[in-house]
C-alpha cells in the first residue's frame, strides 16, 4: 500500500526534489546541496510517507504551510467523495481506497522547489532566529 502511494508521489514530484529516508519515513526533500541553510541542518521536506501503528500517513508540508494550497486540497479532497482524516499536515488513511491518489498527485505537483523555498524563507523571516 505504501508502495502505491510512493509511486504516485514519485510520478508527480517536481524537478529538484529528492527521495530519502528522514526520521524513519520516506521523505521528499530539497537536498542540502541546493539549500543548506535550514533551521535544523536537515533537508527541507515537501512531503513524507510513513506507516504508523494503526494507519499510514502522508505528511504534506506544502498543504500545511500555504493557506491557498490547503483550501484547494480540502476542496479537491471533498470533491473526490473520500472522507478526509487530516491533522495539520498529515493525511491519515487505513486503506488505499481511502485516499484519492489523483488529488495526492496534484498536491505534490503543485509546489515547485523555488515556490517551497520562497514560502520557507518568508515564514522563517518572521521568527527571531530567522531575522
Secondary structure, DSSP 8 states (H G I E B T S, - for coil): -HHHHHHHHHHH--TTEEEEEETTEEEEEE-TTT----TTSS-EEEEEEEE-SS-EEEEEHHHHH-HHHHHHHHHHHHHTT----B-SSEEEESSGGGS-HHHHHHHHHT--HHHHHHHHHHHHTTSTTT-
